[in-house]
Amino acid sequence: MKLSKQTERKLSRFAIHNLTLYLVGGQGIALLLGLGMPGFLGAIQLFPADVMTGQWWRLLTFVFTPPFGNPFFAIFALYLLYFMGGSLEAHWGTFRYNVFVLIGYLMTIAAAFVFPYHGASNAYITGSIFLAFAYLFPDYQILLFFILPVRIKWLALITWLFYAYDFLTGDWATRLLILAAITNFLVFFGQDLYYKARYGHRQMKRQAGAISKRDKPIHTCTVCGITDKTHPTMDFRYCTKCDPPRAYCSEHLFSHEHVREP
């Protein structure tokens, strides 16, 4: 994504520094409150039908919905979110990172209101942060659950496969939420992906051509057709009495009929 420096300077004063810290802090508090108050998490999720009845706070609080499941897993996921979001902000700058998160946030709300009775969480938004980090730093190695070392690109591949599976098997509300959540990724990396695919295809064609030239035999016997590739120990010579000179293996060099093209 490209923005003019002048535009970035004008809007940067509205950017929130350490945005990920607020997201992780809010989700951590929500996690604790949810453990003590079972109905709390349902009250902060995004249900457009409830928003239209006056529960407007859901438009803001749904970004603080913590990861579901085991609390230990949730803590690990929040740690990753803090680390990766902070890394993206350091890499892009505060303003661009804010724009990345804001696009995912607004697109998620827009997709949710298409199906107002279908709930929406921030899972795909935080997922897009993870995918962006993995795209920029594919070889970064993390300790999965603080034990198993794994490169981040493999986890990203698994995430994309899960997204693809949910998109193919889910309802239209789920599909829209997935598309909404990866819009920011496509806005920031779409052009780069296009050029990689375009020039990567050209490079593959060049490599294929080089391989075919490398595997092409230098000498081929005019009589029996053996080559220096099929018979690497064979001695090939050219007969100058043929016009033009032709290659022959040692067995047919002196026994062939001379060829002269008209």
Secondary structure as GFF3:
##gff-version 3
##sequence-region A 1 262
A	DSSP	alpha_helix	5	11	.	.	.	ID=ss1
A	DSSP	three_ten_helix	12	14	.	.	.	ID=ss2
A	DSSP	alpha_helix	19	36	.	.	.	ID=ss3
A	DSSP	alpha_helix	40	44	.	.	.	ID=ss4
A	DSSP	alpha_helix	48	51	.	.	.	ID=ss5
A	DSSP	alpha_helix	58	61	.	.	.	ID=ss6
A	DSSP	three_ten_helix	62	64	.	.	.	ID=ss7
A	DSSP	alpha_helix	71	92	.	.	.	ID=ss8
A	DSSP	alpha_helix	94	114	.	.	.	ID=ss9
A	DSSP	alpha_helix	123	136	.	.	.	ID=ss10
A	DSSP	beta_strand	141	144	.	.	.	ID=ss11
A	DSSP	beta_strand	148	151	.	.	.	ID=ss12
A	DSSP	alpha_helix	152	169	.	.	.	ID=ss13
A	DSSP	alpha_helix	172	215	.	.	.	ID=ss14
A	DSSP	beta_strand	236	239	.	.	.	ID=ss15
A	DSSP	beta_strand	246	249	.	.	.	ID=ss16
###
